[in-house]
Amino acid sequence: MKNKILYIALVVLLMASCKKDSDPILDDPDTRLTAELAANQAKLIAAPNGWKATIYPSGGKGFSFYFKFLADGKVDMMGDVNNASSTAPQTSTYRLKALQRPTLIFDTYNYIHLIADPDASISGGANASGLKSDFEFAFAGVAGDTLKFEGTFYGNKMSIVTLSAAESQSILAGGLKTMTDANTAYIAANKNPYLQFADGTKGALSIDPTSKTLKLTYLDSKGVVQSKSVTFAYGINKLSLSAYLNYGSVYFNELFYDSASKTYYIMVGTTRINVQNSNVPIVPLSLQFGFPSAFAYRSINIGTSLPLGVTSGFNAIYQASVTKFATTLTPSRTLVAVRFALTSNNTATVTTQNNNGTTTLTAVATYNYTMNDGVITLSNPIYDSNWVARTTQLIDIQNYFLTGPFKIDWVSSTNVNSPLLGGLYRTADLSSFMYGTL
């Protein structure tokens, strides 16, 4: 009996010993870490056409990079940081190191370091911190053909996805710069792009290549302006957004570019929604014009002449004043400026300036005003001494501002190079409106 007990005990000990020797949880930590680093490097070099990476630094903007990792510790790199980075591959080195987590380190200077450079003129960010971007990234997970990383200093997320042969060839041929240039041309040709949704709502799209931001703005069901902004990185025939934008159930995180029609579009499932262009901004000017400075605009300005490409009954009013300054005074004078402005919550001014060849003289008319639903009503005009002295020359403009109320709204121009224009439309005759730059 005693021998049987000893035998059973010996078997149990042997089984426990075998389990301990074969249990990977109890393997030597250095051995496991070395194996994991080797496995990670194998993943990096296994992509025959390289990887596309996207980073959205905490300091702003978004960036795409091309990586081709080699077994000897070198990496070929391109990116949409500048013209050079998007057209000429540059080789540097990388290494994998066991920090708190297995970490990918770009350890010699390359394009990815530009956006972290503390010199603001290089990074496009702030002095001392750049765009607060990383160049050391801890492995954070795998999702299909995508590897996920997290910056070890600023915590920026970076994802890299394997490229097809066609995608790789396009990037190496300068495709990121091609997309950058296409976006620049698109913005120049399309002043007021927008998406029209199924319920008829129009969502204005503002693409800012300097800050690399895309903003969606629309009016909600209560007529309140709603805006959402994200940063973007250039891709091949698309802008890759840092997060989803949405209107209702319509979500999108990519803005695709149709190089044939030179237009943008989004995909919602299998439905394509084209970005259209308006002659005037989508959000009504009446919601953005007011006092105090929380409003984007509070004045309408005419310089030495009326903006080109606009037909309005005000044109004859303005021209009559120009003619009188030129023909009724000696020496003749030139009307060089007319400006309507809200100067407080209840006070507005019309300021004119005329020049006699040596001196510019200013005349001001001051009004009380109310504004309701974008309609401005002027009352109780007071004319300063310079205005009174030039009543003969200013009478047409003076009388015009007594013909309100006026509705504030955008003004369209046939001049393709026209700046943003706003106008005061006479509610009694919408074909007559004082207009100028905002």
C-alpha positions in Angstrom: 0.0 0.0 0.0 2.8 2.4 0.9 4.6 1.6 -2.3 1.4 2.5 -4.3 1.1 5.9 -2.5 4.8 6.7 -3.3 4.3 5.7 -6.9 1.2 7.9 -7.3 3.1 10.9 -5.7 6.0 10.4 -8.1 3.7 10.4 -11.1 2.0 13.6 -9.9 5.3 15.4 -9.5 6.5 14.3 -12.9 3.3 15.6 -14.5 3.6 18.9 -12.7 7.2 19.2 -13.8 6.3 18.6 -17.4 3.5 21.2 -17.3 5.9 23.8 -15.9 8.5 23.1 -18.5 6.0 23.3 -21.4 3.8 26.2 -20.2 4.6 29.3 -22.3 3.3 31.6 -19.6 6.3 30.5 -17.5 8.8 30.9 -20.3 11.8 33.2 -19.7 10.4 36.8 -20.3 13.4 37.8 -22.4 12.9 34.8 -24.6 9.3 35.6 -25.1 10.0 39.3 -25.8 12.7 38.5 -28.3 10.3 36.2 -30.1 7.6 38.8 -30.1 10.0 41.5 -31.5 11.1 39.0 -34.2 7.5 38.3 -35.1 6.7 42.0 -35.3 9.6 42.7 -37.6 8.5 39.7 -39.7 5.1 41.4 -40.1 6.7 44.7 -41.1 8.9 43.3 -43.8 6.3 40.8 -45.1 4.3 43.5 -47.0 5.8 43.3 -50.5 4.4 46.6 -51.6 4.9 48.5 -48.4 2.5 50.2 -46.0 0.5 53.3 -45.9 0.4 55.0 -42.5 -1.8 57.8 -41.2 -1.1 60.0 -38.3 -3.2 62.8 -36.9 -0.9 64.6 -34.4 -2.3 66.2 -31.3 -0.9 69.5 -32.5 -3.1 69.5 -35.6 -3.3 68.4 -39.2 -3.1 64.9 -40.6 -0.4 63.1 -42.6 0.0 60.0 -44.8 3.3 58.1 -45.0 4.6 55.4 -47.2 6.8 52.8 -45.4 8.8 50.0 -46.9 10.6 48.1 -44.2 13.6 46.1 -45.0 15.2 43.2 -43.1 18.5 45.0 -42.6 16.8 47.7 -40.4 16.3 50.3 -43.2 13.0 51.9 -44.2 12.1 53.7 -47.4 9.7 56.6 -46.7 7.5 59.1 -48.4 4.8 61.4 -47.0 2.4 64.3 -47.7 4.4 66.7 -45.5 5.8 68.8 -48.4 6.6 68.6 -52.1 9.9 66.8 -51.5 8.5 64.2 -49.2 5.6 63.4 -51.6 7.9 63.0 -54.6 11.2 61.6 -53.5 11.7 58.5 -51.3 14.2 58.8 -48.5 15.9 55.9 -46.7 16.6 55.9 -43.0 16.8 53.3 -40.2 14.4 51.8 -37.8 14.6 49.3 -34.9 12.3 47.4 -32.7 12.9 47.6 -29.0 11.3 46.2 -25.8 10.2 49.2 -23.8 7.1 48.9 -21.7 5.6 47.3 -24.9 7.3 46.2 -28.1 8.1 49.5 -29.8 8.9 50.6 -33.4 11.5 53.4 -33.4 12.4 55.5 -36.4 15.9 56.2 -35.1 17.4 58.3 -37.8 15.9 61.5 -39.3 13.4 61.1 -42.0 10.1 62.7 -43.2 8.2 61.5 -40.2 10.5 63.6 -38.0 9.6 66.8 -39.8 6.2 67.1 -38.2 7.8 66.6 -34.7 10.6 69.1 -35.3 10.7 71.8 -32.6 11.4 74.4 -35.3 8.0 75.7 -36.3 9.3 76.7 -39.7 9.9 73.0 -40.4 7.0 71.3 -38.6 4.4 73.9 -39.3 3.5 73.7 -35.6 4.6 75.5 -32.5 8.2 76.3 -31.6 9.6 73.8 -29.1 6.9 71.2 -29.7 6.2 71.1 -33.4 2.9 69.4 -34.1 3.3 67.2 -31.0 3.8 64.2 -33.2 5.7 61.0 -32.3 8.4 58.9 -34.0 8.5 56.1 -31.5 5.4 53.9 -31.6 4.3 51.0 -29.3 2.5 48.1 -31.0 -1.2 48.3 -30.0 -3.0 45.6 -32.0 -3.8 44.0 -35.3 -7.0 44.3 -37.3 -7.0 42.4 -40.5 -4.2 43.8 -42.7 -3.8 46.9 -40.4 -1.3 47.3 -37.6 -2.2 49.7 -34.9 0.3 51.7 -32.9 0.4 54.3 -30.2 3.0 57.1 -29.8 5.2 56.7 -26.7 5.5 60.4 -26.0 2.4 62.2 -27.1 0.2 59.1 -27.5 -0.8 59.8 -31.1 -2.5 56.9 -32.8 -0.9 55.6 -36.0 -2.3 52.8 -38.2 -0.5 51.2 -41.1 -2.2 49.2 -43.8 -0.7 47.0 -46.5 -0.6 48.6 -50.0 -1.5 46.9 -53.2 1.0 47.0 -56.1 -1.1 49.7 -57.8 -1.3 51.9 -54.7 2.4 51.5 -54.0 3.3 52.4 -57.6 1.0 55.5 -57.5 2.6 56.8 -54.3 6.1 56.2 -55.6 5.2 58.1 -58.8 4.2 61.2 -56.8 0.6 60.4 -56.2 0.4 62.2 -52.9 1.6 65.4 -54.5 -0.8 64.9 -57.4 -3.7 64.8 -54.9 -2.4 67.8 -53.0 -2.3 69.8 -56.3 -5.7 68.5 -57.3 -7.1 69.7 -54.0 -5.6 73.2 -54.4 -7.1 73.5 -57.9 -10.5 72.3 -56.6 -10.6 74.9 -53.9 -9.7 77.6 -56.4 -12.5 76.5 -58.8 -15.2 75.7 -56.1 -15.7 78.6 -53.7 -18.7 77.1 -51.9 -18.8 73.3 -52.0 -21.6 71.4 -50.3 -23.3 68.1 -49.9 -27.1 67.8 -50.3 -28.7 65.2 -48.1 -31.9 63.2 -48.7 -34.1 65.6 -46.7 -32.9 68.6 -48.8 -30.5 69.9 -46.2 -27.3 71.3 -47.6 -24.1 70.8 -45.7 -21.3 73.3 -46.5 -17.8 71.8 -46.8 -14.8 74.0 -46.0 -11.5 72.5 -47.0 -8.5 74.3 -45.5 -5.2 73.0 -47.0 -3.1 75.1 -44.6 -4.5 73.6 -41.4 -5.5 70.4 -43.2 -9.0 70.6 -41.8 -12.4 69.7 -43.2 -15.5 71.4 -41.7 -19.1 70.4 -42.3 -21.6 73.1 -41.5 -25.4 72.9 -41.8 -28.6 74.3 -40.3 -30.4 71.9 -38.0 -34.2 71.5 -37.8 -34.4 74.6 -35.5 -32.4 76.8 -37.8 -29.3 76.7 -35.6 -25.9 76.5 -37.3 -24.1 73.2 -36.5 -20.4 72.8 -37.4 -18.1 69.8 -37.0 -14.4 69.8 -38.0 -11.8 67.1 -38.5 -8.2 67.0 -39.8 -7.3 65.2 -42.9 -4.4 63.5 -44.6 -3.9 63.2 -48.4 -4.3 59.8 -50.0 -4.5 58.5 -53.5 -7.6 60.2 -55.0 -9.0 61.0 -51.5 -8.7 62.9 -48.3 -8.6 60.5 -45.3 -10.3 62.1 -42.3 -9.2 61.8 -38.6 -12.8 60.9 -37.5 -16.2 60.5 -39.0 -18.3 63.5 -40.0 -22.0 63.0 -40.1 -25.4 64.5 -40.8 -28.1 62.4 -39.2 -27.5 58.8 -40.3 -25.1 59.8 -43.0 -21.5 59.1 -41.8 -18.3 59.4 -43.8 -14.6 59.4 -43.0 -13.2 59.8 -46.5 -13.7 62.4 -49.2 -13.0 60.7 -52.5 -11.7 62.6 -55.6 -12.9 61.9 -59.1 -9.9 62.8 -61.2 -12.0 62.6 -64.4 -14.7 65.1 -63.4 -12.4 66.9 -60.9 -15.0 66.7 -58.2 -15.3 65.2 -54.7 -17.8 62.7 -53.5 -18.6 60.6 -50.4 -19.8 57.0 -50.2 -22.6 56.0 -47.9 -22.8 52.3 -48.2 -23.1 51.8 -52.0 -24.6 55.2 -52.6 -22.4 58.0 -54.0 -23.2 61.6 -53.0 -21.4 64.2 -55.1 -20.1 67.4 -53.7 -21.7 70.3 -55.5 -20.8 74.0 -55.7 -22.9 77.0 -54.9 -22.5 80.6 -56.2 -22.8 81.8 -52.6 -22.1 80.2 -49.2 -24.6 77.8 -47.9 -25.1 79.1 -44.4 -27.2 82.3 -44.6 -25.2 85.5 -44.1 -28.0 86.8 -41.7 -26.9 84.1 -39.2 -23.3 85.3 -39.4 -23.7 89.1 -39.6 -24.1 91.0 -36.3 -22.6 92.6 -33.3 -20.5 91.8 -31.2 -17.3 90.0 -32.5 -18.9 86.6 -31.9 -20.4 87.1 -35.4 -18.1 86.4 -38.3 -19.1 89.7 -40.1 -20.4 93.1 -39.2 -19.5 95.4 -42.1 -19.9 95.7 -45.9 -17.1 97.6 -47.7 -16.7 99.3 -51.0 -13.2 100.4 -52.0 -12.3 102.7 -54.8 -14.9 101.0 -57.0 -17.8 98.6 -56.8 -16.9 94.9 -57.1 -17.1 93.6 -60.6 -19.8 91.3 -62.0 -22.8 92.4 -60.0 -26.0 94.0 -61.3 -27.9 96.0 -58.7 -30.1 99.1 -58.6 -27.5 100.5 -56.2 -25.0 100.8 -59.0 -26.7 103.9 -60.4 -26.9 105.4 -56.8 -23.2 104.9 -56.3 -22.2 106.1 -59.7 -24.3 109.3 -59.2 -22.2 110.1 -56.2 -18.9 109.3 -58.0 -19.9 111.7 -60.8 -20.9 114.5 -58.4 -17.6 114.3 -56.6 -15.8 114.5 -59.9 -17.8 117.3 -61.5 -19.2 119.6 -58.8 -16.1 120.4 -56.9 -12.8 122.2 -57.6 -10.5 120.5 -57.5 -12.5 117.5 -58.4 -12.6 114.7 -55.9 -12.7 110.9 -56.0 -15.0 108.7 -53.9 -12.6 106.1 -52.5 -14.6 104.2 -49.9 -18.1 103.5 -48.7 -18.6 101.3 -45.6 -21.7 100.1 -43.8 -21.0 98.8 -40.3 -22.7 97.7 -37.1 -20.8 99.5 -34.3 -22.8 98.4 -31.3 -25.9 96.3 -30.6 -28.1 99.3 -31.7 -25.9 101.7 -33.6 -24.8 101.5 -37.3 -22.8 103.8 -39.4 -22.3 104.6 -43.1 -18.8 106.0 -43.6 -17.6 107.5 -46.9 -14.2 108.8 -47.8 -13.3 111.1 -50.7 -9.9 112.3 -51.8 -9.1 115.8 -53.3 -5.7 114.7 -54.6 -3.8 115.4 -51.5 -6.1 114.6 -48.5 -8.6 111.9 -47.8 -11.7 113.3 -46.0 -14.2 111.1 -44.0 -17.9 111.7 -43.6 -20.1 109.6 -41.3 -23.8 109.0 -41.0 -24.9 107.4 -37.7 -28.2 105.4 -37.3 -30.1 103.5 -34.7 -31.0 100.0 -35.9 -32.9 96.9 -35.1 -32.3 93.5 -36.7 -34.9 90.7 -36.7 -34.6 87.5 -38.8 -31.8 89.1 -40.9 -33.8 92.3 -41.6 -32.1 95.6 -40.6 -34.2 98.7 -40.0 -32.4 102.0 -39.8 -33.7 105.1 -38.0 -32.8 108.5 -36.5 -29.9 109.4 -38.9 -27.3 111.9 -37.7 -24.9 113.3 -40.2 -21.5 114.7 -39.1 -20.2 118.1 -40.3 -18.2 116.6 -43.1 -21.3 114.8 -44.4 -23.4 117.9 -44.2 -20.7 119.8 -46.1 -20.9 117.2 -48.9 -24.6 116.7 -48.9 -24.8 117.6 -52.6 -22.3 114.8 -53.5 -23.7 112.3 -51.0 -27.4 112.9 -51.3 -28.0 109.8 -53.5 -26.3 107.5 -50.9 -28.0 109.4 -48.1 -31.5 108.9 -49.6 -30.8 105.3 -50.4 -30.3 104.3 -46.8 -33.6 105.9 -45.9 -35.4 103.4 -48.3 -35.1 100.4 -46.0 -35.7 98.0 -44.3 -32.8 95.9 -45.7 -32.3 92.2 -45.7 -28.7 91.1 -45.2 -27.7 88.3 -47.6 -24.9 87.0 -49.8 -24.2 88.5 -53.2 -23.2 86.5 -56.2 -20.9 87.8 -58.9 -20.1 86.7 -62.5 -16.5 87.5 -61.7 -14.8 84.2 -61.0 -12.1 86.0 -59.0 -14.6 87.9 -56.9 -14.0 88.0 -53.1 -16.8 87.1 -50.7 -19.6 89.6 -51.1 -22.5 90.6 -48.9 -25.3 93.0 -49.4 -28.2 95.0 -47.9 -31.2 94.2 -50.1 -34.1 96.6 -50.0 -37.1 94.6 -48.9 -39.3 96.7 -51.2 -37.1 96.0 -54.2 -34.7 93.0 -53.9 -33.1 94.0 -57.2 -31.5 97.0 -55.5 -28.9 96.3 -52.8 -25.8 98.0 -51.5 -23.0 95.5 -51.6 -19.3 95.0 -51.0 -16.7 92.8 -49.4 -17.2 91.5 -45.9 
